[in-house]
Amino acid sequence: MHVADSPGQLAAHADPAASAAGDLSTILDGLVVAVQGRARDWSGWAAELADVVKATAARDNELLGAEADPIHPARIYGELVPRLADDAVVIGDGGDFVSFAGKFVEPKRPGGWLDPGPYGCLGAGLGAAIAARLARPSAQVALLLGDGAAGFSLMDVDTLVRHDLPVVMVMGNNSARGPEKGPMQMLYGYDVAADPAEQTAYHEVVKALGGAGEKVSDPKDIGPALDRAFASGVPYLVNIITDVNAAYPRSTFGI
């Protein structure tokens, strides 16, 4: 079944069992009334769903607290999410690393999450961070970026420094172009042009531009490094070395 807010948005490439277009609140309220009017016991299904949610949460908690070496990307969010304020603006600029953010970061206010969209237009993160800092001068601004995304716009830290715009940049550095490397490996058994230099010191680039930063390779050091970054009051990059083999799990590669 496909539900959309206007007839023009209904899928034309598929033949669903049913479709409806219009005010979404009205449609969903109508579905609730229709379901409640049917003499059916939903308790078994609800219990089954609750078990699935419980098992999924347990798996997620294991990843969020992972002690793996190299660092599992999910561990970064296990440390970051509790440190995010209600007014935080979180910006995603990356592939696999930011896919984990989409799973674990839940914005608490409208406008609390920005990313480059489903087609991964990498490099937009620094511009969005500049805008977020200007628009919300008292809020936390955290930019999540992979090492691949950093290659497109990290020099814009110069703008942050010159205009005194503190932003915390959290990098998942797996020394790979993850969204390309994984699918190539899956399809062909090898990959090409998907491995930049290993463990590049991007934090030193930020320091050279007038900001601050540090490299983290031990999961126990992630939390203290984030605390230093948020307390610094300057553009600060936490360059976290992650496991290239801990790719974001996908059910499809778009083929």
Secondary structure, DSSP 8 states (H G I E B T S, - for coil): -EEESSGGGS-SSS--S-EEES-HHHHHHHHHHHHHTS----HHHHHHHHHHHHHHHHHHHHHHT---SSB-HHHHHHHHGGG--TT-EEEEE-SHHHHHHHHH---SSTT-EE--TTTT-TT-HHHHHHHHHHH-TTS-EEEEEEHHHHHHHGGGHHHHHHTT---EEEEEE-SS-HHHHHHHHHHHS--SS---STT--HHHHHHHTT-EEEEE-SGGGHHHHHHHHHHH-S-EEEEEEB-TT-----S----
